[in-house]
Amino acid sequence: MQIDPATLSRRDGYHLMITAIVPRAIAFVSTTSALGRTNAAPFSYFTGVSSSPPTLLICSSRRRDGMKDTHRNIVETREFVVNVVVEEIMEAVVIGGTDHPPDVSEIELARLRTVPGVKVKGPLLLDSPVNLECRLSEVIEVAGTAIIVGEILWIHLRDDLVVEKPNPGGAPASKVIDVAKLRPIARLGGDDYAGLGQIFERRR
């Protein structure tokens, strides 16, 4: 089958994209508005950008009535937290992915446990094993979508996730996350998600 993207509706293009680009890591982004209201929403158009300084991006499409709550909160406060999604918080992710008025906190609806951040106001989601405190670097508008770029200012990791990985040539070992213990959840298309599956190593 051959498809000309120009012939697709916005909806059909979206569904093809999210089922072709799989699996996708999920950023469960928690924010606090300028008025102090908390918010949490999942974003699967999400990836790392740079390692030094550590930088990531999330993509937020615009609603017909303007910015999504997460996007607006980040622009207002220049702060956000990316929480890695695991099975234990999937119900909260579904709640966060549903539209709610700005004055409704998905964090409160899902009864998520939170603590303040070290470098940003937060909140951090305690039931996520990895929390990345971020400061807004820039917002780039592309094709009706805001690419939100943030520098990671502080990293929180559950203690049992961190292991040392030997480096070649006698270099000091690197601290890495044991992804088998992390057990992240990936987004597929529609209401479909996936666990980690088989892990294999292929050396260069």
C-alpha positions as CSV (number, residue, x, y, z in Angstrom):
1,M,0.0,0.0,0.0
2,Q,1.1,3.5,-0.8
3,I,-0.2,6.6,1.0
4,D,0.1,10.2,0.2
5,P,0.0,12.0,3.6
6,A,-1.6,15.0,1.9
7,T,-4.7,13.0,1.3
8,L,-5.2,12.1,5.0
9,S,-7.4,13.8,7.5
10,R,-5.8,15.1,10.6
11,R,-7.3,12.2,12.6
12,D,-6.2,9.5,10.1
13,G,-2.7,10.9,9.9
14,Y,-2.5,10.9,13.7
15,H,-3.6,7.3,14.0
16,L,-1.1,6.2,11.3
17,M,1.7,8.0,13.0
18,I,1.0,6.6,16.5
19,T,0.8,3.0,15.2
20,A,3.9,3.3,12.9
21,I,6.2,4.9,15.5
22,V,6.1,2.3,18.2
23,P,6.8,1.7,21.0
24,R,7.0,5.2,22.5
25,A,8.1,6.1,26.0
26,I,5.5,8.0,28.0
27,A,6.3,11.2,29.9
28,F,3.7,11.6,32.7
29,V,4.2,15.3,33.2
30,S,3.3,17.0,36.5
31,T,3.1,20.7,36.8
32,T,1.8,23.5,39.0
33,S,0.0,26.5,37.6
34,A,0.9,30.1,38.5
35,L,-2.2,30.0,40.8
36,G,-1.0,26.8,42.5
37,R,-3.2,24.3,40.8
38,T,-1.6,20.9,40.1
39,N,-1.9,19.0,36.9
40,A,-0.7,15.7,35.4
41,A,-0.9,14.5,31.8
42,P,0.8,11.8,29.6
43,F,2.8,12.7,26.5
44,S,4.1,9.9,24.2
45,Y,5.7,12.3,21.7
46,F,8.6,12.5,24.0
47,T,12.4,11.9,23.8
48,G,15.8,12.9,25.0
49,V,17.6,15.7,23.1
50,S,21.1,16.0,24.7
51,S,23.2,14.5,27.5
52,S,25.2,17.5,28.4
53,P,23.4,19.3,29.7
54,P,20.7,16.6,30.0
55,T,17.8,17.9,27.9
56,L,14.5,16.4,26.8
57,L,11.4,17.4,24.8
58,I,7.7,16.7,24.9
59,C,5.2,17.6,22.1
60,S,1.9,19.2,23.0
61,S,-0.7,19.7,20.3
62,R,-3.0,22.7,20.6
63,R,-6.7,22.4,21.4
64,R,-9.2,24.4,19.5
65,D,-9.6,26.7,22.5
66,G,-5.8,27.1,23.0
67,M,-3.0,25.5,25.0
68,K,-3.4,22.3,27.0
69,D,-3.2,22.8,30.7
70,T,0.3,21.3,30.9
71,H,1.6,23.5,28.1
72,R,0.2,26.6,29.7
73,N,1.5,25.8,33.2
74,I,5.0,25.2,31.8
75,V,5.0,28.6,29.9
76,E,3.7,30.4,33.1
77,T,6.1,28.8,35.6
78,R,9.0,27.5,33.3
79,E,9.0,24.3,35.4
80,F,7.8,20.7,35.0
81,V,8.5,17.2,36.1
82,V,8.7,14.2,33.8
83,N,7.7,11.0,35.7
84,V,8.4,7.6,34.1
85,V,5.3,5.5,33.6
86,V,5.2,2.0,35.1
87,E,2.3,-0.4,35.6
88,E,1.5,0.8,39.1
89,I,0.4,4.2,37.8
90,M,-1.4,3.3,34.6
91,E,-4.8,4.1,36.1
92,A,-3.5,7.6,36.9
93,V,-2.1,7.9,33.4
94,V,-5.6,7.1,31.9
95,I,-7.2,9.7,34.2
96,G,-4.5,12.2,33.2
97,G,-5.1,11.6,29.5
98,T,-8.8,12.5,29.8
99,D,-9.8,16.1,29.4
100,H,-10.6,17.9,32.6
101,P,-11.2,21.6,33.3
102,P,-8.1,23.6,34.4
103,D,-9.4,23.8,38.0
104,V,-9.5,20.0,38.3
105,S,-6.3,18.3,39.5
106,E,-5.7,14.9,37.8
107,I,-3.3,14.3,40.6
108,E,-6.0,14.6,43.2
109,L,-8.5,12.6,41.1
110,A,-6.0,9.8,40.8
111,R,-5.0,10.1,44.5
112,L,-1.3,10.2,43.6
113,R,1.2,10.7,46.4
114,T,3.4,13.7,45.8
115,V,6.4,15.6,47.2
116,P,7.9,19.0,46.2
117,G,10.9,19.0,43.9
118,V,14.5,19.9,44.9
119,K,15.1,22.5,42.1
120,V,11.5,23.1,40.9
121,K,8.2,23.4,42.7
122,G,7.0,20.1,41.4
123,P,5.0,18.1,42.3
124,L,7.0,14.8,42.0
125,L,4.9,11.6,41.7
126,L,6.2,9.2,44.4
127,D,4.7,6.1,42.7
128,S,6.9,6.7,39.7
129,P,10.4,5.2,40.1
130,V,12.1,8.0,38.0
131,N,11.4,11.7,38.3
132,L,13.1,14.3,36.2
133,E,12.9,17.9,37.4
134,C,13.0,20.2,34.4
135,R,13.3,23.9,33.6
136,L,11.9,25.2,30.3
137,S,14.5,26.0,27.7
138,E,12.4,27.0,24.8
139,V,9.1,26.3,23.0
140,I,9.2,25.7,19.2
141,E,6.0,25.8,17.2
142,V,5.8,23.2,14.4
143,A,2.7,22.3,12.4
144,G,0.3,23.2,15.1
145,T,2.3,21.5,17.8
146,A,4.4,23.0,20.6
147,I,7.8,21.3,21.0
148,I,8.6,22.0,24.6
149,V,12.3,21.6,25.4
150,G,13.5,21.4,29.0
151,E,16.8,21.0,30.8
152,I,16.9,18.4,33.5
153,L,18.0,20.0,36.7
154,W,17.6,17.1,39.1
155,I,17.1,13.3,38.8
156,H,15.3,11.1,41.3
157,L,15.8,7.3,41.0
158,R,14.5,4.5,43.1
159,D,17.6,3.1,44.8
160,D,17.3,-0.5,43.5
161,L,17.2,0.6,39.9
162,V,20.8,1.9,39.8
163,V,23.6,-0.5,38.8
164,E,27.2,-0.1,37.5
165,K,28.0,-1.0,34.0
166,P,31.6,-1.7,33.1
167,N,33.2,0.4,30.4
168,P,35.8,-0.8,27.9
169,G,39.5,0.2,28.2
170,G,39.6,0.3,31.9
171,A,37.4,3.4,32.2
172,P,35.4,3.8,35.4
173,A,32.1,2.0,35.5
174,S,29.0,4.1,34.6
175,K,25.9,4.2,36.8
176,V,22.9,3.2,34.7
177,I,19.3,2.2,35.2
178,D,18.4,-1.5,35.2
179,V,15.5,-1.3,32.8
180,A,14.4,-4.9,33.6
181,K,13.8,-3.7,37.2
182,L,12.3,-0.4,36.0
183,R,9.6,-2.2,33.8
184,P,8.5,0.9,31.9
185,I,5.2,1.0,30.0
186,A,5.3,2.1,26.3
187,R,2.5,3.6,24.3
188,L,1.3,2.0,21.1
189,G,-1.8,3.2,19.2
190,G,-5.3,4.0,20.6
191,D,-5.8,2.3,23.9
192,D,-2.9,-0.1,23.5
193,Y,0.2,-0.2,25.6
194,A,3.1,-2.6,26.0
195,G,5.6,-3.8,28.6
196,L,9.3,-4.0,28.0
197,G,9.3,-7.5,26.3
198,Q,12.5,-9.3,25.4
199,I,15.8,-7.6,26.2
200,F,18.8,-8.5,24.1
201,E,22.3,-7.1,23.6
202,R,24.0,-6.5,20.3
203,R,27.6,-5.3,20.5
204,R,29.1,-3.0,17.9
